[in-house]
Amino acid sequence: MAGALTYLSAQPLPAGTLVRVPLGQRELLGVVWEPPGQPAAADAATPNTLDPAKLRPIAAALDALAPLSASWRALISFAASYYQRSAGEVALAALPPQLRDLSSVQLARRLKKKAANLSKAQAAKVSHGTTSAACPEASPADHAPPDSPLTTPDLVALTPEQTQALDQFHAQSGPFLLFGATGSGKTEVFMRCTADLLAGSDSAQALVMVPEINLTPQLEERFKARFCAQYGEDAVVSMHSGLTPAQRLASWLAAHSGQARIVLGTRMAVFASMPHLALIVVDEEHDPSYKSQDGARYSARDLAVYRARLDGAKVLLGSATPSLESWYHSRPAAEGGRYLRLEMPSRVGANALLPLVRRVDMNHQPKGCVLSPPLLDAIGQRITRGEQSMVFLNRRGYAPVLSCADCDWKSNCPHCSAFRVFHKIDRTLRCHHCGFTERVPRACPDCGSLDIAPVGRGTERLEEQLALLLSDMRRPDGSAVRIARIDADTTKLKGSLESQLAQVHAGEVDVLVGTQMIAKGHDFRRITLVAAINPDGALFSSDFRSPERLFGLLMQAAGRAGRDASNTSRSEMWVQTFHPTHPLYETLKQHDYPAFAASQLVERQQAGMPPFSFQALVRADARTQEAAQAFLNSASSACDGLPELAPWREHITLYPAVPMSIQRVANVERAQMLLESPSRAALQRFLNAWQPTLHAMRSQPQCKGLLRWAIDVDPLLI
């Protein structure tokens, strides 16, 4: 991990100032950092031990921007240290890409133009009498399309559970875990908490995070409808990788200047520069998307908790199925819990019951059937009543593999240790790991047989089979049944997801087929039946987190049904399984997350796994599997003879290097080695002291062919 570089400046520059500096033949963006061991407010003066004659001057200081705050720099330093990366790598990745290319003159011009536009907008607002004092009771219904889930009054009546959660939130300092059933009104609590904190200060800011980009537009619509009338059109901005570089820069500048009072974003937003941060909300906090899987492999959820402490802000984690780590941390304080658990077990509305869970034993159904006859009949009943159904299958494409019946050829990817997925619409075989795509062969490439066929099914095939099975059915108006599919393949074009969701909300779709994209976060008011097809694979996975992920996904999917309390029919969740008596499905039937979490935590404790231990992975990519494993095993062997590691070595268990579950991707062989310790501090100190050894191992003869290596602290995928 490289340290900071030193440059000369004609004027003293406070730490946090953005500068442009020469590096080789290039000019790059940098951040002025306090010297090691100095307080955050110190100027970045050149250390006396360096010869000024050998130092290069900075090219320019971007002094049109206020310096990045001390708490922001402390967050970057902590993230870099904890996740074993350099501070510069984390800091620059946290800044918008377009900012790295702007000169000081260009930035000043852009800020001047932005200020002028803001002044014009405020003047126009005043001249039309539309200041916040003139329209304090703006409603989301004024901004929402017909039949959207936002056609509710601005301040809806709170349930007793919501009121109690808000009272506890304001009375305590947190951190908080809002454990609320799907449809219990967690988003309303988030918005009330935000409104109360913003009302208490003229400059307070709130950060609201969601796990995936596709959940951002609907949340942004709700927050803008609630807050923009009072705080201005630019008070709510979004931050995620789906924005253009110009949009990302505009959002970042609005947050950094304090103009944006609310920032909505995905995991990258945890690093947003918000100098007056008062609240952080992490919605669906259990979602694995909050953990980065490349670069600095940080957990945005965990950093949100740490950042709240740095900024003196409150942090509210929300989920119907919390991560086991957060659930464990929210146990009673007398037992060592660090979070305060706020519980909302009931859905909003007198008739809004959690769906009835039905298990279909596929051992007793016709062999090879896609949808069991009872499930198909239940979907048909919904269609005739004008209600919607959702069929969930977490695998896109037409079929996961194409196979030859004569010679057993399969559609392997030549560059990865995985199958290429058959996509029927464009007649391609596509690898979902490296992207390699070919046309489907007319005959088997090995034996020439014409008898090649898809094996298994994805959402594309499920959509086709549903259309065939429901072809004779009619809607209440006599028209044909309408089936829609939402997955990564149907939402590639900009705006396609929003238009498809609008069709679902408007009632133009009878059966919605999709992957986990539709299983969480969406407020579908007309869906009364959700079906999970073939979820059994995760029950017997080698990954100890698989049951937790499956239970959370099924609970979230079930939560899409029966969200409209005015619907008098009982909503249902159907699970087609070959293991109907499995304990996971037993607790799912009762919607009993606490019982599931308790059983899982007992197993984790007995096995010494997180949250009762702490883990890190060292991953290696090489041209050969032998080189990848040689690097890892050599680094492991070297540990026993290094005195600097001796104080921590006895607290660390190093397991042998093994290939990753998908061993080869894009012709790169991948291996990993697991480290485990009962002490987080011991693991961190060991990793810090081990870094020089890992760097030195690259030059060893047995490691020839090594391409790169990385450390993943608190890994989710093992």
C-alpha positions in Angstrom: 0.0 0.0 0.0 1.7 3.2 -1.2 1.9 6.2 1.1 1.3 9.9 0.4 3.4 11.9 -2.1 4.9 15.2 -1.1 4.7 18.4 -3.3 5.6 22.0 -2.9 3.0 24.8 -2.6 3.6 28.5 -2.7 0.8 29.0 -0.2 -0.1 27.0 2.8 -3.0 24.7 2.0 -5.4 23.3 4.6 -5.8 19.5 4.7 -8.7 18.4 2.5 -7.9 20.8 -0.3 -8.2 19.3 -3.8 -5.2 20.0 -6.0 -3.9 19.1 -9.4 -0.3 17.7 -9.3 2.2 16.4 -11.8 3.0 12.7 -11.7 5.4 11.5 -14.4 4.1 12.9 -17.7 0.5 13.2 -16.4 -1.4 15.7 -14.3 -3.7 14.1 -11.7 -6.2 15.1 -9.0 -4.9 14.8 -5.4 -6.1 15.6 -1.9 -4.0 17.4 0.6 -3.5 15.2 3.6 -2.3 15.9 7.1 1.2 14.5 7.8 1.3 11.2 9.7 0.8 11.7 13.4 -0.6 15.3 13.0 -4.1 16.4 13.8 -6.6 16.6 11.0 -6.6 20.4 11.0 -2.9 20.7 10.4 -1.6 22.2 7.2 0.1 19.9 4.7 3.5 21.5 5.1 6.5 19.8 3.6 8.3 17.7 6.2 11.8 19.1 7.2 13.5 15.7 6.3 12.8 16.2 2.6 14.9 18.3 0.3 12.7 21.0 -1.3 15.0 21.1 -4.3 13.9 17.6 -5.2 10.2 18.3 -4.8 7.9 19.3 -7.6 5.3 22.1 -7.1 1.6 21.5 -7.4 0.0 22.5 -10.7 -3.0 24.2 -9.1 -5.3 24.2 -6.1 -9.0 23.8 -6.7 -9.6 26.5 -4.0 -13.1 27.3 -5.5 -14.2 24.2 -3.5 -14.2 24.1 0.3 -11.7 21.5 1.6 -13.0 18.0 2.3 -13.8 17.8 6.0 -11.7 16.2 8.8 -14.4 13.6 9.4 -14.5 12.7 5.7 -10.7 12.2 5.7 -11.0 10.2 8.9 -13.5 7.9 7.2 -11.2 7.4 4.2 -8.3 6.7 6.5 -10.2 4.1 8.5 -11.7 2.4 5.4 -8.2 2.2 3.8 -6.7 0.8 7.0 -9.4 -1.7 7.8 -9.9 -3.0 4.2 -6.1 -3.1 3.6 -5.9 -0.5 0.8 -4.1 2.8 0.3 -5.8 6.0 1.4 -5.2 7.5 -2.0 -7.0 4.7 -3.8 -10.0 4.9 -1.5 -10.1 8.7 -1.6 -9.9 9.1 -5.3 -12.4 6.3 -6.0 -14.8 8.2 -3.7 -14.6 11.4 -5.8 -16.7 11.8 -9.0 -14.7 10.8 -12.2 -15.3 14.1 -14.0 -13.8 16.0 -11.1 -10.5 14.3 -11.8 -10.4 15.9 -15.2 -11.4 19.5 -14.5 -8.8 22.2 -14.2 -9.2 24.9 -11.5 -10.4 27.4 -14.1 -13.0 24.9 -15.5 -14.2 24.1 -12.0 -14.6 27.7 -11.0 -16.5 28.4 -14.2 -18.8 25.5 -13.6 -19.5 26.6 -10.0 -20.2 30.1 -11.1 -22.7 28.9 -13.7 -24.3 26.6 -11.1 -24.7 29.5 -8.6 -26.2 31.7 -11.3 -28.7 29.1 -12.3 -29.6 28.6 -8.7 -30.2 32.3 -8.1 -32.4 32.5 -11.2 -34.4 29.5 -10.0 -34.9 31.1 -6.5 -35.9 34.4 -8.0 -38.4 32.7 -10.3 -39.8 30.8 -7.4 -40.3 33.9 -5.3 -41.9 35.8 -8.2 -44.5 33.1 -8.7 -45.2 32.9 -5.0 -44.1 29.3 -4.7 -41.7 29.6 -1.7 -41.8 26.9 0.9 -44.0 29.1 3.1 -46.6 29.3 0.4 -46.9 25.5 -0.2 -46.1 23.7 3.0 -48.7 21.0 2.4 -47.6 19.7 -1.0 -48.6 16.1 -1.5 -46.8 13.3 -3.3 -50.1 12.8 -5.2 -49.4 16.1 -7.0 -46.2 14.6 -8.4 -47.2 10.9 -8.9 -48.8 9.3 -11.9 -52.2 7.7 -11.7 -52.3 4.4 -9.8 -48.8 4.9 -8.5 -48.0 3.8 -5.0 -47.4 7.5 -4.1 -51.1 8.6 -4.3 -51.2 9.1 -0.5 -51.4 12.2 1.6 -48.1 13.9 2.5 -48.4 13.0 6.2 -50.2 9.7 6.5 -51.5 8.6 9.9 -48.9 6.6 11.7 -49.5 3.3 13.3 -48.8 2.8 17.0 -45.7 0.8 16.0 -44.4 3.5 13.8 -45.1 6.1 16.5 -43.2 4.1 19.1 -40.3 3.5 16.7 -40.0 7.3 16.1 -40.2 8.1 19.8 -37.4 5.7 20.5 -35.4 7.1 17.6 -35.6 10.6 19.0 -35.0 9.6 22.6 -31.9 7.5 22.0 -28.6 8.0 20.3 -28.5 4.7 18.4 -27.2 3.0 16.3 -30.7 1.7 15.5 -31.9 -1.4 13.7 -35.5 -1.0 12.4 -36.8 -4.5 12.2 -40.1 -4.2 10.4 -42.2 -6.7 8.4 -42.6 -6.1 4.7 -45.3 -3.5 4.3 -45.0 -2.2 7.9 -44.2 1.3 6.7 -40.4 1.4 7.2 -40.0 4.0 4.4 -42.5 6.3 6.1 -40.4 6.1 9.3 -37.3 6.9 7.3 -38.9 9.9 5.9 -40.3 11.1 9.2 -36.8 10.8 10.8 -35.3 12.7 7.9 -38.0 15.4 8.2 -37.5 15.9 11.9 -33.7 16.2 11.8 -33.8 18.6 8.8 -36.4 20.7 10.5 -34.2 21.0 13.6 -31.3 22.6 11.7 -31.0 24.9 8.7 -28.0 23.0 7.3 -28.5 19.4 8.4 -28.1 16.7 5.7 -29.4 13.1 5.4 -27.9 10.2 3.5 -30.4 7.5 2.5 -28.9 4.3 0.9 -30.5 1.5 -1.0 -28.7 -1.7 -2.2 -29.4 -1.5 -5.9 -29.8 1.2 -8.6 -33.2 0.0 -9.7 -34.6 0.9 -6.3 -33.4 4.5 -6.5 -35.9 6.1 -8.9 -39.0 5.2 -6.9 -37.4 6.3 -3.6 -36.2 9.5 -5.2 -39.8 10.2 -6.4 -41.2 9.8 -2.9 -38.5 12.0 -1.3 -38.7 14.7 -3.9 -42.5 14.8 -3.5 -42.2 15.1 0.3 -39.2 17.5 0.6 -38.6 19.6 -2.5 -41.6 21.9 -1.9 -40.1 22.9 1.4 -36.4 22.8 0.7 -36.1 23.5 -3.1 -35.9 21.4 -6.3 -32.2 20.7 -5.8 -32.6 19.5 -2.2 -32.7 15.8 -3.1 -30.0 14.3 -5.3 -29.0 10.8 -6.3 -25.6 9.1 -6.3 -25.0 5.8 -8.1 -23.0 4.4 -11.0 -26.0 4.5 -13.4 -25.7 8.3 -13.6 -23.7 10.1 -16.3 -20.3 11.6 -15.3 -21.9 15.0 -15.5 -24.8 14.0 -13.3 -22.5 12.4 -10.7 -20.4 15.5 -10.5 -23.5 17.8 -10.1 -24.9 15.6 -7.3 -21.5 15.5 -5.5 -21.1 19.3 -5.8 -24.6 19.8 -4.4 -23.9 17.5 -1.5 -20.4 19.0 -0.8 -21.7 22.6 -0.8 -24.6 21.7 1.5 -27.2 22.7 -1.2 -28.5 19.1 -1.3 -30.1 18.3 2.0 -30.8 14.7 1.1 -28.6 12.3 -0.8 -30.1 9.0 -2.1 -27.7 6.4 -3.4 -26.2 3.0 -3.5 -23.1 1.8 -1.6 -20.8 4.4 -3.2 -22.8 7.2 -1.6 -21.4 6.3 1.8 -18.3 8.3 0.8 -20.3 11.4 -0.3 -18.9 14.6 1.0 -21.6 15.9 3.3 -20.3 18.5 5.7 -23.5 18.7 7.8 -24.4 15.1 7.9 -27.0 14.4 10.7 -28.7 11.1 9.6 -27.7 8.0 7.7 -30.4 5.5 6.7 -29.4 2.1 5.3 -32.5 0.5 3.7 -32.5 -3.3 3.2 -29.3 -3.4 5.3 -29.0 -7.1 4.9 -28.4 -7.0 1.2 -25.1 -8.3 0.0 -24.9 -5.5 -2.6 -23.7 -3.2 0.1 -20.4 -5.2 0.1 -18.1 -4.2 -2.8 -16.5 -7.1 -4.7 -13.7 -5.3 -6.4 -11.1 -2.6 -5.6 -11.4 -1.7 -1.9 -13.8 -4.4 -0.8 -15.6 -2.3 1.7 -19.0 -2.8 3.4 -21.1 0.3 3.0 -23.4 -0.7 5.8 -20.5 -1.1 8.3 -18.9 2.1 7.1 -22.2 3.9 7.6 -22.2 3.0 11.2 -18.6 4.1 11.6 -19.3 7.4 9.7 -22.2 8.2 11.9 -20.0 8.0 14.9 -17.4 10.3 13.3 -20.0 12.9 12.3 -22.0 12.7 15.4 -25.0 11.6 13.3 -27.7 9.1 13.9 -27.7 5.9 11.8 -30.8 3.8 11.1 -30.5 0.3 9.6 -33.7 -1.1 8.2 -34.8 -4.6 7.1 -37.5 -7.2 7.4 -34.7 -9.8 7.4 -31.7 -8.2 9.0 -28.2 -9.7 8.5 -27.3 -12.0 11.3 -24.5 -9.7 12.3 -26.9 -6.7 12.7 -29.4 -9.0 14.5 -26.7 -10.2 16.9 -25.5 -6.6 17.5 -29.1 -5.6 18.4 -29.6 -8.1 21.2 -30.3 -6.5 24.6 -27.5 -4.2 25.9 -27.3 -6.4 29.0 -26.1 -9.3 26.8 -23.6 -7.1 25.0 -25.7 -5.6 22.2 -24.5 -2.3 20.6 -27.6 -1.4 18.5 -31.1 -0.5 19.7 -33.7 -2.7 18.0 -36.9 -0.9 16.9 -39.7 -3.4 16.1 -42.6 -3.1 13.7 -44.0 -6.6 13.2 -47.4 -5.6 11.7 -48.3 -4.4 8.3 -50.0 -1.0 7.8 -53.8 -1.3 7.5 -56.4 -3.4 9.3 -56.6 -6.0 6.5 -53.0 -6.0 5.5 -51.9 -9.5 6.7 -48.7 -11.2 5.8 -49.2 -13.7 3.0 -50.1 -17.3 3.7 -47.1 -19.5 2.8 -48.0 -22.7 0.9 -45.4 -25.4 0.2 -45.8 -27.6 -2.8 -44.1 -31.0 -2.5 -42.7 -31.4 -6.0 -42.0 -35.1 -5.3 -45.8 -35.7 -5.7 -46.3 -33.6 -8.8 -46.1 -34.7 -12.5 -42.5 -35.4 -13.5 -40.9 -32.5 -15.3 -43.7 -30.0 -14.7 -42.7 -26.3 -14.5 -45.6 -25.1 -12.4 -47.5 -27.6 -10.3 -51.2 -27.9 -11.1 -52.3 -26.4 -7.8 -50.1 -23.3 -8.3 -51.3 -22.9 -11.9 -54.9 -23.0 -10.7 -54.2 -20.4 -8.1 -52.6 -18.1 -10.6 -55.6 -18.6 -12.8 -58.0 -17.6 -10.0 -56.0 -14.4 -9.5 -56.3 -13.6 -13.2 -60.0 -14.0 -13.3 -60.4 -11.7 -10.3 -58.2 -9.0 -11.9 -55.4 -9.5 -9.5 -51.7 -9.9 -10.2 -49.2 -12.7 -9.6 -45.4 -12.7 -9.4 -43.3 -15.8 -10.3 -39.8 -15.6 -9.0 -36.8 -17.5 -10.4 -33.4 -16.3 -9.6 -31.8 -17.3 -12.9 -32.0 -15.3 -16.1 -31.7 -16.5 -19.7 -33.6 -19.4 -21.3 -31.7 -22.3 -19.9 -28.4 -22.5 -17.9 -26.8 -24.9 -20.3 -27.2 -26.4 -23.8 -26.4 -30.1 -24.0 -26.0 -32.8 -26.6 -28.0 -36.0 -25.9 -25.6 -38.2 -28.0 -22.1 -37.3 -26.7 -22.9 -35.3 -23.6 -21.4 -32.1 -25.0 -22.3 -29.0 -22.9 -22.1 -25.3 -23.6 -18.9 -24.7 -21.6 -17.3 -21.3 -21.8 -13.8 -21.7 -23.4 -12.5 -18.9 -21.1 -14.2 -19.7 -17.8 -14.9 -22.7 -15.7 -18.7 -22.2 -16.2 -21.4 -22.9 -18.7 -22.6 -20.4 -21.2 -26.3 -19.6 -20.8 -28.7 -20.2 -23.7 -30.7 -17.1 -24.6 -33.4 -18.0 -27.0 -34.6 -14.6 -28.0 -31.3 -13.7 -29.9 -30.2 -17.4 -30.3 -27.0 -16.9 -28.4 -24.8 -18.7 -25.9 -23.6 -16.1 -23.4 -21.2 -16.4 -20.5 -22.5 -14.3 -17.6 -18.9 -14.1 -16.2 -16.7 -12.9 -19.0 -19.3 -11.9 -21.5 -18.1 -14.2 -24.3 -21.0 -14.7 -26.7 -21.6 -17.0 -29.8 -24.5 -17.9 -31.9 -26.2 -21.2 -31.0 -24.6 -24.0 -33.2 -27.0 -25.8 -35.5 -25.4 -29.1 -34.5 -23.2 -30.4 -31.7 -19.7 -29.0 -32.2 -18.2 -32.4 -31.0 -20.2 -35.1 -32.7 -22.4 -33.2 -35.3 -25.7 -34.5 -33.8 -28.7 -32.3 -34.3 -30.1 -33.4 -30.9 -28.9 -30.5 -28.8 -31.4 -29.2 -26.3 -31.7 -26.8 -23.3 -31.3 -28.2 -19.8 -32.9 -26.5 -16.9 -34.7 -23.2 -17.1 -34.3 -19.5 -16.6 -36.7 -16.6 -16.6 -36.9 -16.4 -20.4 -38.0 -20.0 -20.6 -40.3 -19.7 -17.7 -42.0 -16.7 -19.4 -42.5 -18.8 -22.6 -43.9 -21.8 -20.7 -46.3 -19.6 -18.7 -47.6 -18.0 -21.9 -48.3 -21.5 -23.2 -50.0 -22.7 -20.0 -52.2 -19.6 -19.7 -53.0 -19.2 -23.4 -56.6 -20.3 -22.9 -57.2 -18.0 -19.9 -58.9 -14.6 -20.2 -58.8 -11.5 -18.1 -62.1 -10.1 -16.7 -62.5 -7.9 -19.8 -62.1 -10.9 -22.1 -58.6 -10.0 -23.3 -55.7 -12.3 -23.3 -53.4 -12.7 -20.3 -50.5 -10.4 -20.2 -47.1 -11.7 -19.0 -44.1 -9.5 -18.4 -40.5 -10.4 -17.5 -38.1 -8.1 -15.6 -34.4 -9.2 -15.3 -31.0 -7.9 -16.3 -31.7 -8.8 -19.9 -35.0 -6.8 -20.3 -33.8 -3.7 -18.4 -30.5 -3.0 -20.3 -31.9 0.1 -22.1 -32.1 3.4 -20.2 -35.7 3.9 -18.8 -36.8 0.3 -19.6 -37.1 -0.7 -16.0 -39.1 2.4 -15.1 -41.6 1.8 -18.0 -42.0 -1.9 -17.1 -42.6 -1.1 -13.5 -45.2 1.6 -14.5 -47.1 -1.1 -16.5 -47.2 -3.4 -13.4 -48.4 -0.5 -11.2 -51.0 0.4 -13.7 -52.5 -3.1 -13.8 -51.5 -3.8 -17.4 -49.6 -7.0 -16.4 -51.3 -10.1 -15.0 -48.2 -12.3 -14.3 -44.8 -10.8 -13.6 -41.8 -13.1 -14.1 -38.4 -12.1 -12.8 -35.2 -12.6 -10.8 -34.3 -11.0 -7.5 -34.6 -7.6 -9.2 -38.3 -7.8 -8.5 -38.2 -9.6 -5.1 -37.2 -6.7 -2.9 -38.1 -3.1 -2.3 -40.9 -2.6 -4.8 -44.4 -1.6 -3.7 -46.7 -3.6 -5.9 -50.2 -2.9 -4.8 -52.1 -5.4 -7.0 -50.0 -8.5 -6.5 -51.7 -11.1 -4.2 -49.7 -14.2 -5.1 -46.0 -14.7 -5.2 -44.4 -18.1 -6.3 -40.8 -19.2 -5.8 -39.7 -21.7 -8.4 -36.9 -24.2 -7.5 -35.2 -22.4 -4.5 -33.7 -25.6 -3.1 -30.2 -25.2 -4.5 -29.2 -22.8 -1.6 -30.2 -25.3 1.1 -27.2 -27.5 0.5 -24.5 -25.0 -0.6 -21.0 -25.1 0.8 -21.3 -21.4 1.6 -22.4 -21.1 5.2 -24.3 -17.9 4.4 -26.6 -19.5 1.8 -29.5 -20.3 4.2 -29.4 -16.7 5.4 -29.5 -15.3 1.9 -32.3 -17.7 0.8 -34.5 -17.0 3.8 -34.1 -13.3 3.3 -34.8 -13.5 -0.4 -37.9 -15.6 0.1 -39.2 -13.3 2.9 -38.6 -10.3 0.7 -40.3 -11.9 -2.3 -43.3 -12.8 -0.1 -43.4 -9.2 1.0 -44.4 -8.1 -2.5 -47.8 -9.8 -2.0 -50.8 -8.3 -0.2 -49.5 -4.8 0.3 -52.9 -3.2 -0.5 -54.9 -3.4 2.7 -58.1 -2.7 0.8 -57.9 -6.0 -1.0 -60.1 -8.4 0.9 -58.6 -11.7 -0.4 -55.7 -13.3 1.5 -52.4 -13.0 -0.2 -50.3 -16.1 -0.7 -46.7 -17.2 -1.1 -46.2 -20.5 -2.9 -42.9 -22.4 -2.7 -42.3 -25.3 -5.0 -39.7 -27.5 -3.3 -38.5 -31.1 -3.1 -37.8 -30.6 0.6 -41.0 -29.2 2.1 -40.1 -30.2 5.7 -36.8 -28.4 5.7 -36.6 -26.2 8.9 -36.0 -23.1 6.7 -39.4 -23.5 5.1 -41.0 -24.3 8.4 -39.9 -20.9 9.8 -40.7 -19.2 6.5 -44.3 -20.5 6.8 -44.6 -18.7 10.2 -42.8 -15.5 9.0 -40.7 -16.1 12.0 -37.4 -14.4 11.3 -36.4 -14.3 15.0 -36.7 -18.1 15.2 -34.7 -18.6 12.0 -32.0 -16.1 13.2 -31.8 -17.8 16.6 -31.2 -21.3 15.1 -28.6 -19.9 12.6 -26.7 -18.1 15.3 -26.6 -21.3 17.4 -25.1 -23.1 14.4 -22.6 -20.2 13.8 -21.5 -20.2 17.4 -20.9 -23.9 17.5 -18.9 -23.7 14.3 -17.0 -20.6 15.3 -18.2 -18.6 12.4 -19.2 -14.9 12.0 -20.4 -13.0 14.0 -18.5 -15.1 16.6 -15.3 -14.9 14.6 -13.7 -12.6 12.1 -12.5 -13.6 8.6 -10.4 -12.3 5.7 -9.6 -13.8 2.4 -6.5 -13.4 0.4 -7.3 -13.9 -3.3 -4.8 -14.5 -6.1 -5.2 -14.3 -9.9 -2.6 -16.0 -12.1 -2.0 -17.5 -15.5 -2.1 -20.9 -13.8 -3.8 -22.4 -10.8 -0.5 -23.7 -9.6 1.0 -20.2 -9.5 -2.0 -18.7 -7.7 -1.9 -21.4 -5.0 1.9 -21.3 -4.7 1.8 -17.6 -4.0 -0.8 -18.1 -1.2 0.8 -21.1 0.3 4.3 -19.6 0.3 3.0 -16.5 2.0 1.3 -18.7 4.6 4.4 -20.7 5.2 6.5 -17.6 5.7 4.3 -16.4 8.6 5.8 -18.8 11.1 9.3 -17.5 10.8 8.6 -13.7 11.0 9.1 -12.1 14.5 6.8 -9.2 13.6 3.9 -11.6 13.2 4.6 -13.6 16.3 2.4 -11.6 18.7 -0.7 -12.2 16.6 0.1 -15.6 14.9 -1.3 -17.7 17.7 -4.7 -16.0 17.3 -4.9 -16.6 13.6 -6.0 -19.7 11.7 -4.7 -19.9 8.1 -6.4 -22.5 5.9 -4.7 -24.0 2.8 -5.2 -22.3 -0.5 -8.0 -23.6 -2.7 -9.5 -22.8 -6.1 -12.4 -20.3 -6.0 -15.9 -21.7 -6.7 -15.6 -20.4 -10.3 -12.0 -21.3 -10.7 -11.3 -19.6 -14.1 -12.8 -16.4 -15.5 -11.6 -14.8 -18.7 -8.6 -17.2 -18.9 -7.4 -16.1 -15.4 -7.1 -18.8 -12.8 -8.3 -17.8 -9.3 -7.5 -19.1 -5.8 -8.1 -18.0 -2.3 -6.9 -18.6 1.3 -9.1 -18.0 4.3 -7.9 -16.5 7.6 -10.0 -16.6 10.7 -9.6 -15.2 14.2 -11.8 -14.8 17.3 -10.3 -11.3 17.7 -11.0 -8.6 15.1 -8.0 -6.5 16.5 -5.6 -9.5 16.2 -6.7 -10.2 12.6 -6.2 -6.5 11.6 -2.8 -6.3 13.2 -1.7 -9.5 11.6 -2.8 -8.4 8.1 -1.0 -5.0 8.5 2.2 -6.7 9.6 1.8 -9.4 6.8 1.6 -6.9 4.0 5.3 -6.6 3.3 5.6 -10.4 3.1 2.8 -10.6 0.5 4.4 -7.9 -1.6 7.7 -9.7 -1.4 6.3 -13.0 -2.5 5.5 -11.7 -5.9 9.2 -12.0 -6.9 9.5 -15.6 -5.8 10.3 -18.1 -8.7 7.4 -20.4 -7.7 5.0 -17.5 -8.1 5.9 -16.7 -11.7 2.7 -16.0 -13.6 0.9 -14.2 -10.7 -1.1 -11.3 -12.0 -2.5 -9.7 -8.9 -3.6 -10.4 -5.4 -6.0 -8.7 -3.0 -7.2 -8.9 0.6 -11.0 -9.1 1.3 -11.8 -8.3 4.9 -15.2 -9.6 6.2 -15.9 -11.4 3.0 -19.4 -12.4 2.0 -18.6 -14.9 -0.7 -16.3 -17.7 0.4 
